[in-house]
Amino acid sequence: MLLRTPRVAVSALFFFNGALFGSWASRVPSVRAALDLGEGELGLYLLCMALGAILSFPLAGRLADEIGAARTSRLVAIAHGPALAMVALASEPWHLAPLLFFLGACHGGMDVAMNAFGAEVERARGRSIMVSFHAMWSVGAGCGAGIGALAILNGLSVATHFSLFALLTAIPALWLSAIPWQGITGRGQKSPLIALPRGSLILVGMLGFCAMIGEGAIADWGAIFLVDVLNAGEAYAALGFTFFSIFMVTFRFAGDRLVVRFGPSNVARVGGVVAASGILTVVLAPNVVVAWAGFALTGAGMAPLAPLVYSRAASDPVISPGAGLASVSTLGYGSLLLGPPLVGAIAEGLSLTAGFVFLAVMALMVTVLAPSLRSDRA
């Protein structure tokens, strides 16, 4: 069937993963309010989500190399929906820790596997398409956040929202991704508990850390920033991440053409500057409308960064794609989930505004590390 092609299969998995993440991001203030958590407490619980993801990376990478990235992606996707729904079952703060750990493990494990699947399809196509896969992740994240805002406006509980949304997105994603695909398997190597990059991938992983720390922090703290600093209502606050995602996906759909024309290093260098400018716009915004513009600018700048990191890791000539992706994910994607607790700690000790300034500095570091993405440095 024409609809069920390898490219559509990978795109469906990216959309599903992003949709669940956006849905979670839109209801973080609701979960915080229900459990009466302070900024520091919320940051600590979000750390459990980060830990679950980091510990899942080497396992997911090894499974992708041994049984195939496509199969691993689908297996983890089956568990991801229920993992989101179960977060709403937390009736006491201490219940939240193991539930977020499991959600983080599913989200992080699926991220490594589906990026390995995407890299296989990209190599088979013979041209850059990885940025477009991440564009579908952003489409899903924007849809998830937007539907979350509608759920809030209509008084839908977190449990009902998460359960229905996870089910309705999982069915088409799993159907579209269930295609025959023969990846290269049998390359799994015994992995340490926490995978770390080595060789030329060290700088790539550091770039990923600086680039992606803002994505996670904006997802979990963006709405709270608008509520606490600019006194926005919850529904309007949820739209901050929606604007971020809309502009991210717009520039990701154009990202592959930009990479072909200007090269990955130049695209990353400009992206870091644009992202930092957007975050500072949010920090200095006098009202929620200007802050929305800042979130949009941030999304545009961050758009190509994560795909470039993953594409470079999956094409490393020394180690397998699964191992390479797992290693850079520890620093790169791990920072997406470590970002929220770090911002929470800064907010507790200084202010939430100071936490966002920290994110701007990290975005500027991308420009320093951008040369590591050149293929001739492998």
FIGU-201314 format. One record per residue (C-alpha): x, y, z; residue in three letters. Coordinates in steps of 0.2 Angstrom, whole numbers, padded with zeros to 4 digits, always signed. Layout:
FIGU-201314
XYZALA/...
END
This chain:
FIGU-201314
+0000+0000+0000MET/+0007+0017-0005LEU/+0002+0025+0011LEU/+0013+0013+0021ARG/+0030+0017+0015THR/+0046+0017+0025PRO/+0047+0036+0026ARG/+0028+0037+0031VAL/+0032+0023+0044ALA/+0046+0033+0052VAL/+0036+0049+0051SER/+0021+0041+0060ALA/+0032+0035+0075LEU/+0040+0053+0076PHE/+0023+0061+0076PHE/+0017+0049+0090PHE/+0032+0052+0101ASN/+0030+0071+0099GLY/+0012+0071+0102ALA/+0013+0062+0119LEU/+0027+0074+0124PHE/+0017+0089+0119GLY/+0002+0082+0128SER/+0013+0080+0144TRP/+0020+0098+0142ALA/+0003+0106+0141SER/-0003+0098+0157ARG/+0013+0100+0168VAL/+0005+0115+0177PRO/-0011+0105+0180SER/-0001+0091+0188VAL/+0009+0103+0198ARG/-0007+0111+0205ALA/-0015+0094+0209ALA/+0000+0088+0219LEU/+0004+0106+0226ASP/+0022+0105+0221LEU/+0034+0119+0222GLY/+0047+0124+0209GLU/+0061+0114+0217GLY/+0050+0099+0221GLU/+0044+0098+0203LEU/+0062+0099+0196GLY/+0066+0084+0207LEU/+0052+0074+0201TYR/+0056+0079+0183LEU/+0074+0072+0186LEU/+0066+0055+0188CYS/+0059+0056+0170MET/+0077+0061+0165ALA/+0085+0046+0174LEU/+0072+0034+0166GLY/+0077+0041+0148ALA/+0096+0040+0151ILE/+0095+0022+0158LEU/+0085+0017+0143SER/+0097+0024+0129PHE/+0110+0009+0129PRO/+0096-0004+0131LEU/+0086+0003+0116ALA/+0102+0006+0106GLY/+0108-0012+0109ARG/+0090-0019+0104LEU/+0090-0008+0089ALA/+0106-0016+0083ASP/+0101-0034+0088GLU/+0083-0036+0083ILE/+0081-0021+0071GLY/+0077-0002+0074ALA/+0060-0004+0066ALA/+0054-0018+0078ARG/+0062-0010+0093THR/+0053+0007+0089SER/+0036-0002+0088ARG/+0038-0012+0104LEU/+0043+0003+0114VAL/+0028+0013+0106ALA/+0016+0000+0112ILE/+0021+0004+0130ALA/+0023+0023+0128HIS/+0004+0027+0128GLY/+0000+0018+0144PRO/+0015+0026+0152ALA/+0008+0043+0149LEU/-0009+0038+0155ALA/-0002+0031+0171MET/+0005+0048+0176VAL/-0012+0054+0179ALA/-0014+0041+0192LEU/-0003+0049+0204ALA/-0013+0055+0219SER/+0002+0058+0231GLU/+0018+0067+0226PRO/+0029+0052+0229TRP/+0018+0042+0217HIS/+0024+0053+0203LEU/+0042+0048+0204ALA/+0041+0030+0197PRO/+0028+0035+0185LEU/+0038+0048+0177LEU/+0053+0036+0177PHE/+0043+0024+0167PHE/+0037+0038+0155LEU/+0055+0044+0153GLY/+0061+0027+0149ALA/+0048+0024+0136CYS/+0050+0041+0128HIS/+0069+0040+0128GLY/+0070+0022+0122GLY/+0058+0026+0108MET/+0068+0041+0103ASP/+0084+0031+0101VAL/+0076+0017+0091ALA/+0066+0028+0079MET/+0081+0039+0075ASN/+0090+0023+0071ALA/+0076+0018+0060PHE/+0076+0035+0052GLY/+0094+0034+0049ALA/+0092+0017+0040GLU/+0078+0025+0029VAL/+0089+0040+0025GLU/+0104+0030+0020ARG/+0092+0019+0008ALA/+0085+0035+0000ARG/+0103+0042-0002GLY/+0099+0060+0003ARG/+0096+0070+0019SER/+0078+0067+0026ILE/+0082+0066+0044MET/+0077+0084+0048VAL/+0059+0081+0040SER/+0057+0066+0052PHE/+0060+0078+0067HIS/+0048+0090+0058ALA/+0035+0077+0061MET/+0040+0076+0079TRP/+0037+0094+0081SER/+0020+0093+0072VAL/+0015+0080+0085GLY/+0021+0090+0099ALA/+0012+0105+0093GLY/-0004+0095+0091CYS/-0002+0087+0108GLY/+0000+0104+0116ALA/-0014+0112+0106GLY/-0026+0098+0111ILE/-0020+0100+0129GLY/-0025+0118+0129ALA/-0042+0113+0122LEU/-0044+0100+0136ALA/-0040+0113+0149ILE/-0053+0125+0142LEU/-0066+0111+0142ASN/-0062+0105+0159GLY/-0056+0088+0154LEU/-0046+0080+0168SER/-0028+0075+0166VAL/-0033+0056+0167ALA/-0046+0057+0153THR/-0036+0068+0142HIS/-0020+0057+0143PHE/-0029+0041+0141SER/-0040+0046+0126LEU/-0026+0055+0117PHE/-0014+0041+0119ALA/-0026+0028+0112LEU/-0032+0039+0097LEU/-0014+0043+0092THR/-0007+0025+0095ALA/-0019+0016+0084ILE/-0014+0025+0067PRO/+0004+0026+0072ALA/+0006+0008+0075LEU/-0003+0003+0059TRP/+0007+0015+0048LEU/+0023+0009+0055SER/+0019-0010+0053ALA/+0029-0012+0037ILE/+0041-0025+0031PRO/+0059-0018+0034TRP/+0075-0027+0034GLN/+0088-0017+0043GLY/+0105-0022+0048ILE/+0104-0033+0064THR/+0116-0043+0074GLY/+0128-0029+0078ARG/+0123-0027+0096GLY/+0138-0025+0108GLN/+0138-0027+0127LYS/+0133-0009+0133SER/+0137-0001+0150PRO/+0123+0005+0161LEU/+0125+0023+0154ILE/+0132+0025+0136ALA/+0144+0039+0134LEU/+0151+0046+0117PRO/+0169+0043+0112ARG/+0181+0050+0099GLY/+0174+0062+0087SER/+0156+0060+0094LEU/+0161+0068+0111ILE/+0160+0086+0103LEU/+0144+0080+0094VAL/+0136+0075+0111GLY/+0141+0091+0119MET/+0133+0101+0105LEU/+0118+0090+0107GLY/+0118+0094+0126PHE/+0118+0113+0123CYS/+0106+0112+0108ALA/+0092+0101+0116MET/+0093+0107+0134ILE/+0081+0121+0129GLY/+0068+0110+0121GLU/+0065+0100+0137GLY/+0065+0115+0148ALA/+0053+0125+0137ILE/+0042+0111+0136ALA/+0041+0109+0155ASP/+0044+0127+0161TRP/+0037+0137+0146GLY/+0019+0137+0152ALA/+0024+0139+0170ILE/+0035+0155+0165PHE/+0020+0163+0157LEU/+0009+0159+0172VAL/+0021+0164+0186ASP/+0030+0179+0177VAL/+0017+0186+0165LEU/+0002+0181+0175ASN/-0006+0172+0159ALA/-0020+0160+0161GLY/-0017+0141+0159GLU/-0024+0140+0142ALA/-0015+0155+0135TYR/+0001+0148+0144ALA/-0001+0131+0135ALA/+0000+0140+0118LEU/+0018+0146+0121GLY/+0024+0128+0118PHE/+0012+0127+0103THR/+0020+0142+0095PHE/+0037+0135+0098PHE/+0032+0119+0090SER/+0023+0127+0075ILE/+0039+0137+0070PHE/+0050+0122+0074MET/+0041+0111+0062VAL/+0040+0125+0049THR/+0059+0127+0049PHE/+0062+0108+0050ARG/+0052+0105+0034PHE/+0065+0117+0026ALA/+0080+0110+0035GLY/+0085+0097+0023ASP/+0087+0109+0009ARG/+0096+0121+0020LEU/+0108+0108+0025VAL/+0112+0103+0007VAL/+0115+0121+0002ARG/+0125+0128+0017PHE/+0131+0112+0026GLY/+0127+0106+0044PRO/+0139+0116+0053SER/+0133+0133+0046ASN/+0115+0129+0049VAL/+0119+0124+0067ALA/+0129+0140+0070ARG/+0115+0151+0064VAL/+0102+0141+0073GLY/+0111+0143+0090GLY/+0111+0162+0088VAL/+0092+0163+0083VAL/+0087+0151+0097ALA/+0097+0162+0110ALA/+0088+0178+0103SER/+0071+0170+0105GLY/+0074+0165+0123ILE/+0080+0182+0128LEU/+0064+0189+0119THR/+0054+0178+0131VAL/+0064+0184+0146VAL/+0062+0203+0142LEU/+0044+0201+0135ALA/+0032+0214+0143PRO/+0016+0203+0139ASN/+0011+0186+0134VAL/+0010+0191+0115VAL/+0028+0196+0114VAL/+0033+0180+0124ALA/+0024+0170+0111TRP/+0034+0178+0097ALA/+0050+0173+0108GLY/+0044+0155+0109PHE/+0042+0155+0090ALA/+0059+0162+0087LEU/+0067+0149+0099THR/+0058+0135+0089GLY/+0064+0141+0073ALA/+0082+0142+0079GLY/+0082+0125+0087MET/+0073+0117+0073ALA/+0088+0109+0064PRO/+0099+0106+0079LEU/+0094+0089+0086ALA/+0091+0081+0068PRO/+0109+0086+0063LEU/+0116+0078+0079VAL/+0107+0062+0077TYR/+0111+0060+0058SER/+0130+0063+0062ARG/+0129+0050+0076ALA/+0121+0037+0066ALA/+0133+0039+0052SER/+0149+0037+0062ASP/+0161+0026+0054PRO/+0168+0018+0070VAL/+0153+0012+0080ILE/+0136+0005+0075SER/+0121+0017+0073PRO/+0112+0011+0088GLY/+0127+0013+0099ALA/+0131+0030+0092GLY/+0114+0036+0094LEU/+0113+0029+0112ALA/+0130+0038+0116SER/+0126+0055+0110VAL/+0108+0054+0117SER/+0115+0052+0134THR/+0122+0070+0133LEU/+0110+0077+0119GLY/+0093+0070+0122TYR/+0097+0067+0140GLY/+0099+0086+0142SER/+0081+0088+0135LEU/+0075+0079+0151LEU/+0089+0086+0162LEU/+0085+0104+0157GLY/+0069+0105+0167PRO/+0076+0100+0184PRO/+0091+0111+0181LEU/+0080+0126+0177VAL/+0070+0121+0192GLY/+0085+0122+0203ALA/+0090+0139+0196ILE/+0073+0145+0199ALA/+0073+0139+0217GLU/+0090+0147+0221GLY/+0088+0163+0210LEU/+0073+0165+0199SER/+0064+0157+0184LEU/+0070+0171+0173THR/+0088+0167+0178ALA/+0084+0149+0173GLY/+0079+0155+0155PHE/+0095+0166+0154VAL/+0105+0150+0157PHE/+0096+0142+0142LEU/+0101+0157+0131ALA/+0119+0155+0136VAL/+0118+0136+0131MET/+0110+0140+0114ALA/+0125+0152+0111LEU/+0137+0137+0115MET/+0130+0128+0099VAL/+0139+0141+0088THR/+0156+0136+0096VAL/+0153+0117+0094LEU/+0145+0118+0077ALA/+0161+0112+0067PRO/+0160+0095+0075SER/+0145+0091+0063LEU/+0156+0092+0048ARG/+0158+0074+0040SER/+0176+0076+0037ASP/+0179+0076+0056ARG/+0173+0058+0058ALA/
END
